[in-house]
Amino acid sequence: MVIDTETNGSSADSRVIEIGMIFLSSRGSQQKTFSTLLFGNGNTGEWYVKRVHRIKQFELNGAPRFKDIASDFIGSLTGRVVFAHNANFDLRRVNHELRLIHRKPLENMACTLELGNFLGFGRLSLAKAVKKFDLFQQISHHALYDALVASQLLQHYLAVDSRGVREYLLQKGILEREFA
């Protein structure tokens, strides 16, 4: 699974206002997608954040709160390896949302940015990865589309070095040696 979030800032108390998820099979092929805006605290963020994600204030009106999707979100992660591009950011933001509703935070998340470096391709931004590997990107800084690009990047890495991907997951403690 690959996820991406858009937030109303980068501080510790920033809220997730959009989440996109790409469900992948164990071999990396796309199974389904999910995306939603989230109310967060009702604020789309400061001007510099709005310029990046382009989410308008009125679009959050009527959007679900994270607590409304939390059970389904947590259930969808069960038994899956979760990736994100620059996963430390998404993991912190998702865990903040989980803590706000008194749910157990996620322990870890695999990172396509780290994985690219681990495999010898360097720490590529999504934009650079799109160019380098001829990936398809519709709109950047839109949670579903960024998750789609990150899933394409993961699929590329699996195709060129599946053992390296497995070794990365073992080193991160996401896979146990007996399941690799």
C-alpha positions in Angstrom: 0.0 0.0 0.0 1.2 3.5 -0.7 -0.3 6.5 1.0 0.2 10.3 0.7 -1.2 13.1 2.8 -1.7 16.8 2.3 -1.6 18.9 5.5 -2.4 22.4 6.6 1.3 22.9 7.7 4.5 21.2 8.7 4.5 21.9 12.5 3.8 19.2 15.0 0.2 20.1 15.4 -0.6 20.4 11.7 -3.6 18.5 10.5 -4.2 16.1 7.6 -6.6 17.6 5.2 -6.4 15.1 2.4 -5.3 11.4 2.2 -4.8 9.2 -0.8 -4.2 5.5 -0.7 -3.2 3.0 -3.4 -3.8 -0.6 -2.6 -1.3 -3.0 -4.1 -1.1 -6.7 -4.4 1.9 -8.6 -2.9 3.5 -8.4 -6.3 3.0 -4.6 -6.6 0.1 -4.4 -9.0 -2.6 -1.8 -8.3 -5.8 -3.2 -6.8 -7.8 -0.2 -5.8 -7.6 3.5 -4.7 -9.1 5.6 -2.0 -9.0 9.4 -1.5 -10.8 11.9 0.6 -10.5 15.4 1.8 -10.6 15.7 5.6 -11.9 18.5 7.7 -8.8 18.6 10.0 -9.4 21.7 12.1 -11.3 23.4 9.2 -8.2 25.4 8.2 -6.3 24.8 4.9 -3.2 26.5 6.3 -1.0 29.5 5.8 -0.6 31.0 2.3 2.6 29.1 1.5 0.9 25.8 2.3 -2.2 26.6 0.3 0.1 27.5 -2.6 1.4 24.0 -2.6 -1.7 21.8 -2.1 -4.2 24.2 -3.7 -7.1 23.0 -1.4 -9.7 25.7 -0.9 -11.3 26.4 2.4 -14.8 25.7 1.1 -13.7 22.3 -0.1 -13.2 21.2 3.6 -16.8 22.0 4.5 -18.7 18.8 4.9 -15.5 16.7 4.5 -15.2 13.8 7.1 -13.0 14.2 10.1 -10.1 11.7 10.5 -12.0 10.0 13.3 -14.8 9.3 10.9 -12.5 7.2 8.6 -10.1 6.0 11.3 -11.5 2.5 11.8 -11.6 1.8 8.0 -8.1 3.4 7.6 -6.6 1.3 10.4 -8.3 -1.8 9.1 -7.0 -1.2 5.5 -3.4 -1.2 6.9 -3.7 -4.6 8.6 -1.3 -7.2 7.0 0.1 -4.7 4.5 3.5 -3.0 4.1 2.8 0.7 4.0 4.9 3.0 1.8 5.0 6.7 1.4 7.4 9.1 -0.4 9.2 11.0 2.4 7.4 8.6 4.8 8.7 10.4 8.0 6.5 13.3 7.2 3.4 11.2 6.5 4.0 8.9 9.5 4.2 11.9 11.8 1.1 13.5 10.4 -1.0 10.2 10.5 0.3 9.4 14.0 -0.7 12.9 15.2 -4.2 12.3 13.9 -4.3 8.9 15.6 -3.2 10.3 18.9 -5.9 13.0 18.7 -8.5 10.3 18.7 -6.7 8.1 21.3 -5.7 5.4 18.8 -2.4 3.5 18.8 0.1 5.2 16.5 1.7 3.3 13.6 5.1 1.9 14.4 6.7 2.4 11.0 6.3 3.1 7.4 8.5 2.3 4.4 9.8 5.1 2.3 10.2 5.2 -1.5 12.6 8.2 -1.0 14.9 6.1 1.3 14.4 3.0 -0.8 15.7 4.8 -3.9 18.8 5.8 -2.0 19.2 2.3 -0.6 19.0 0.8 -4.1 21.6 3.3 -5.5 19.3 5.7 -7.4 19.8 8.5 -4.9 17.2 10.5 -2.9 14.9 11.4 -5.7 12.0 13.8 -5.2 8.8 12.6 -6.9 9.3 15.2 -9.7 12.8 13.9 -10.3 11.7 10.3 -10.2 9.0 11.1 -12.8 11.6 12.4 -15.2 14.3 9.8 -14.5 12.0 6.8 -14.8 9.4 8.2 -17.2 6.5 7.8 -14.7 3.1 9.4 -15.2 2.0 12.3 -13.0 -1.2 14.2 -13.4 -1.1 16.8 -10.6 1.6 17.2 -7.9 0.7 17.8 -4.3 -2.7 16.1 -4.6 -2.7 13.1 -2.2 -4.1 10.5 -4.6 -1.9 11.5 -7.5 1.2 11.7 -5.4 0.4 8.3 -4.0 -0.1 7.0 -7.6 3.3 8.3 -8.6 5.0 6.8 -5.5 3.3 3.5 -6.2 4.7 3.6 -9.8 8.1 4.3 -8.3 7.7 1.4 -5.9 6.6 -0.8 -8.9 9.7 0.3 -10.8 12.0 -0.5 -7.9 10.4 -3.9 -7.5 10.9 -4.6 -11.2 14.5 -3.7 -11.2 15.6 -5.0 -7.8 13.0 -7.0 -5.8 15.7 -8.5 -3.6 17.0 -5.0 -2.8 13.5 -3.9 -1.9 13.1 -7.0 0.4 16.5 -6.3 2.0 15.5 -2.6 2.6 12.3 -3.8 4.3 14.3 -6.3 6.5 16.7 -3.6 7.5 13.8 -1.2 8.4 12.3 -4.0 10.6 9.1 -4.0 8.5 9.6 -7.6 7.3 10.9 -10.4 9.4 13.6 -12.6 7.9 11.3 -15.7 8.1 8.7 -13.9 5.8 11.2 -12.5 3.3 
